[in-house]
């Protein structure tokens, strides 16, 4: 009779395994009580885990064309990717050799938004492209999204939402199935991409830093905030920015903070050479369909 066929041995093994499992549960319940989600995310999940989760989310998004209609415009994608590539030259972006930082455009003029998954998959809505007035503002938004990935904000929110299940899956070797499940949930709803006040302020601060070594006006995020605040007060356009405000709250507080950063760091004033408004509008005219934007105005007439 083999050792494994010995009933006493099997019983002892199962007792040992169950005791070990209970110990792990007890241990991580203690961790959740005393350790922040950020520290748990950084200690339990690797950057490669983030990349795997991002790939799962990207796969799910591409499998739902009725919800996420991908714009197949290679020239426009290359243009926006070139802006990201300028930003990732910043020495402050430390995961660029691991994360993908790849741009995908979602063809939806009614949604003014952008988001970045764990692992650096960046999604930009055409509604956002038409909402912005210059290339520097788009660069500022992209820098902000990169900061969310670098600081692992989405991972931390997922950890808060799924808690012990996610941690134990990582410890016991079931990450892939959990990542796939999270990809399904995010592709079904962007609720898990909603950012906290602290996350937004941190991403703004780091995005500002990423712009420092770029050719763009470092304070360009203020143009975006000012425009959001203006449109938020107009009932006519509230629905067009509803998605944006649900995932990126409190623009007025963030505008004040950005204004203070500009003064503190003595940022050079905006100019045609660092705003690149003409080039931006030219690219949109060339690559997107001409005619009405979400405002009912031609793109070339916006100023």
C-alpha positions in Angstrom: 0.0 0.0 0.0 1.4 3.4 -1.0 1.8 6.2 1.4 -1.0 8.3 -0.2 -3.4 5.3 0.1 -2.8 5.3 3.8 -6.0 6.9 5.2 -4.3 8.2 8.3 -1.7 10.0 6.2 -4.4 11.5 3.9 -6.3 12.8 6.9 -3.2 14.3 8.4 -2.4 16.0 5.1 -5.9 17.5 4.8 -5.8 18.7 8.4 -2.4 20.4 7.7 -3.7 22.0 4.4 -6.9 23.3 6.0 -4.9 24.6 9.0 -2.5 26.4 6.6 -5.5 27.9 4.7 -7.1 29.1 7.9 -3.8 30.6 9.0 -3.5 32.5 5.6 -7.0 33.8 6.0 -6.4 34.9 9.5 -3.1 36.5 8.5 -4.6 38.5 5.6 -7.6 39.6 7.6 -5.0 41.1 10.0 -3.2 42.7 7.1 -6.4 44.3 5.8 -7.1 45.6 9.3 -3.7 47.3 9.8 -2.1 47.8 6.4 -3.2 50.1 3.6 -4.4 48.8 0.3 -1.5 50.5 -1.4 1.1 48.6 0.6 -0.8 45.3 0.1 -1.1 45.9 -3.6 2.6 46.7 -3.9 3.7 43.7 -1.8 1.4 41.0 -3.1 0.9 42.0 -6.8 3.8 42.6 -9.2 4.0 45.0 -12.1 3.7 42.0 -14.4 0.4 41.1 -12.6 -0.8 44.6 -13.5 0.2 44.1 -17.1 -1.7 40.7 -17.1 -4.8 42.4 -15.7 -4.6 45.2 -18.2 -4.4 42.7 -21.1 -7.5 40.9 -19.8 -9.4 44.2 -19.6 -8.2 45.2 -23.1 -9.4 41.8 -24.4 -12.8 42.3 -22.9 -13.2 45.8 -24.2 -12.3 44.7 -27.7 -14.9 41.9 -27.5 -17.7 44.5 -26.8 -18.0 46.7 -29.9 -21.5 47.7 -29.1 -20.2 49.3 -25.9 -16.6 50.2 -26.9 -16.4 51.0 -30.6 -12.7 51.1 -31.5 -11.8 53.8 -34.0 -9.7 52.1 -36.7 -7.7 55.2 -37.7 -4.0 54.3 -37.7 -2.8 57.9 -38.5 -4.8 59.4 -35.5 -3.7 56.6 -33.2 0.0 57.2 -34.2 -0.4 60.9 -33.6 -1.8 60.4 -30.0 0.8 57.6 -29.4 3.5 60.1 -30.3 2.3 62.4 -27.5 2.4 59.5 -25.0 5.9 58.6 -26.3 7.0 62.2 -25.6 5.7 61.9 -22.0 7.3 58.6 -21.3 10.7 60.1 -21.8 10.3 61.6 -18.4 12.6 60.0 -15.9 9.8 60.2 -13.3 7.9 57.5 -15.3 9.6 54.4 -13.9 7.5 51.5 -15.3 7.8 52.4 -19.0 10.0 49.3 -19.6 7.3 47.1 -18.1 3.9 48.7 -18.8 2.7 49.0 -22.4 1.4 52.6 -22.5 -0.4 51.8 -25.7 -3.2 54.1 -27.0 -6.6 53.0 -28.2 -9.2 55.4 -29.5 -12.9 54.8 -28.7 -15.3 56.3 -31.3 -17.8 58.0 -29.1 -18.3 61.8 -29.5 -20.8 61.9 -26.7 -18.3 60.8 -24.0 -15.6 63.2 -22.8 -13.3 60.8 -21.0 -10.1 58.8 -21.0 -8.9 56.1 -18.8 -5.9 53.8 -18.2 -6.0 50.3 -16.9 -3.4 48.6 -14.8 -0.4 47.8 -17.0 -0.8 51.0 -19.0 -3.5 50.4 -21.6 -4.7 53.9 -22.4 -8.2 54.6 -23.9 -9.2 58.0 -25.3 -12.7 58.9 -26.4 -13.2 61.0 -29.6 -15.5 63.1 -27.5 -12.5 64.2 -25.4 -10.4 64.9 -28.5 -13.1 67.2 -29.8 -13.6 68.8 -26.4 -9.9 69.9 -26.0 -8.5 72.9 -27.7 -4.8 72.1 -28.0 -2.2 69.4 -28.0 -0.8 70.4 -24.6 -4.2 69.9 -22.9 -4.4 66.4 -24.4 -0.8 65.7 -23.2 -1.8 66.8 -19.7 -4.8 64.5 -19.6 -2.6 61.6 -20.9 0.1 62.3 -18.3 -2.7 62.2 -15.6 -3.8 58.8 -16.9 -0.3 57.5 -16.9 0.1 58.6 -13.3 -2.9 56.5 -12.4 -1.1 53.4 -13.8 2.3 54.3 -12.3 0.7 54.8 -8.8 -1.5 51.6 -9.2 -4.7 53.4 -8.3 -7.0 51.0 -10.2 -5.3 48.0 -8.5 -5.9 49.5 -5.1 -9.6 50.1 -5.8 -9.9 46.6 -7.0 -8.3 45.4 -3.9 -10.7 47.4 -1.8 -13.6 46.1 -3.8 -12.7 42.4 -3.8 -10.6 42.4 -0.6 -9.5 39.0 0.8 -10.6 37.0 -2.3 -8.1 38.8 -4.5 -5.3 38.5 -2.1 -5.8 34.8 -1.4 -6.2 34.1 -5.1 -2.7 35.7 -5.6 -1.2 33.7 -2.7 -2.8 30.4 -3.8 -2.0 30.8 -7.5 -5.4 31.7 -8.9 -4.6 35.2 -10.2 -5.4 34.6 -13.8 -9.0 33.7 -13.2 -9.5 36.7 -10.9 -7.9 39.0 -13.5 -10.3 37.7 -16.2 -13.2 38.2 -13.9 -12.1 41.8 -13.2 -11.7 42.4 -16.9 -15.3 41.3 -17.4 -16.5 43.6 -14.6 -14.6 46.6 -15.9 -15.6 46.0 -19.5 -19.2 45.8 -18.3 -19.0 49.0 -16.2 -16.4 51.7 -15.7 -17.4 52.0 -12.0 -14.2 50.4 -10.8 -12.3 53.0 -12.7 -13.9 55.8 -10.6 -11.2 57.7 -8.9 -11.1 59.0 -5.3 -10.3 62.6 -4.4 -6.9 61.5 -3.2 -6.2 59.5 -6.3 -7.1 62.4 -8.6 -5.0 64.9 -6.7 -2.0 62.6 -6.7 -2.4 61.8 -10.4 -2.6 65.6 -11.2 0.6 66.2 -9.2 2.6 63.4 -10.9 1.1 64.3 -14.3 2.4 67.8 -13.8 5.8 66.4 -13.1 5.8 64.2 -16.2 5.1 67.3 -18.4 8.2 69.1 -17.0 10.5 67.3 -19.4 8.1 67.4 -22.4 7.8 70.1 -25.1 4.3 71.0 -23.7 3.1 73.8 -21.4 3.4 72.3 -18.0 0.3 74.0 -16.7 -2.0 72.8 -19.5 -4.3 70.8 -17.3 -5.8 74.1 -16.2 -7.3 74.7 -19.6 -9.1 71.4 -19.3 -10.3 72.1 -15.8 -11.6 75.5 -16.7 -13.5 74.1 -19.6 -15.1 71.4 -17.5 -16.1 73.9 -14.9 -17.7 76.1 -17.5 -19.6 73.3 -19.1 -20.7 71.8 -15.8 -22.6 75.0 -15.1 -24.4 74.7 -18.4 -27.4 72.4 -18.2 -27.2 72.0 -21.9 -24.0 70.0 -21.7 -24.2 68.3 -18.3 -24.8 64.9 -19.8 -21.8 65.1 -22.1 -19.4 65.3 -19.1 -21.4 63.1 -16.7 -19.1 60.1 -17.5 -16.0 62.3 -17.0 -17.1 63.6 -13.6 -18.1 60.1 -12.4 -14.5 58.9 -12.9 -12.6 62.1 -12.4 -14.3 64.2 -9.7 -13.8 67.7 -8.2 -12.4 69.8 -11.1 -12.6 73.1 -9.1 -10.4 71.9 -6.3 -8.0 70.4 -8.8 -7.9 73.7 -10.8 -6.9 75.6 -7.6 -4.2 73.0 -6.9 -2.8 73.2 -10.4 -2.7 77.0 -10.3 -0.7 76.8 -7.1 1.7 74.3 -8.7 2.3 76.7 -11.6 3.2 79.5 -9.3 5.3 77.4 -7.0 7.4 75.9 -9.9 7.5 79.2 -11.8 6.3 77.5 -15.0 7.0 79.3 -18.2 3.9 81.0 -19.6 1.9 79.3 -22.4 2.7 80.1 -26.0 1.8 78.8 -29.5 5.0 76.7 -29.4 4.1 74.8 -26.2 0.3 74.7 -26.6 0.4 73.5 -30.3 -3.2 74.5 -30.9 -2.9 74.9 -34.7 -1.2 71.5 -35.1 -3.8 69.8 -32.9 -6.8 71.2 -34.8 -5.2 70.4 -38.1 -4.7 66.7 -37.1 -8.3 66.5 -35.9 -9.6 68.0 -39.2 -7.5 65.6 -41.2 -8.2 62.5 -39.2 -11.8 62.8 -37.9 -14.9 63.5 -39.9 -15.5 67.1 -40.6 -18.7 68.7 -39.5 -20.4 69.0 -36.2 -18.6 68.4 -32.9 -20.5 67.7 -29.7 -21.1 71.5 -29.6 -22.6 71.6 -33.1 -19.6 73.7 -34.3 -17.0 72.9 -36.9 -13.8 71.8 -35.4 -11.8 74.5 -37.2 -13.9 77.3 -35.8 -13.4 76.5 -32.2 -11.0 78.8 -30.3 
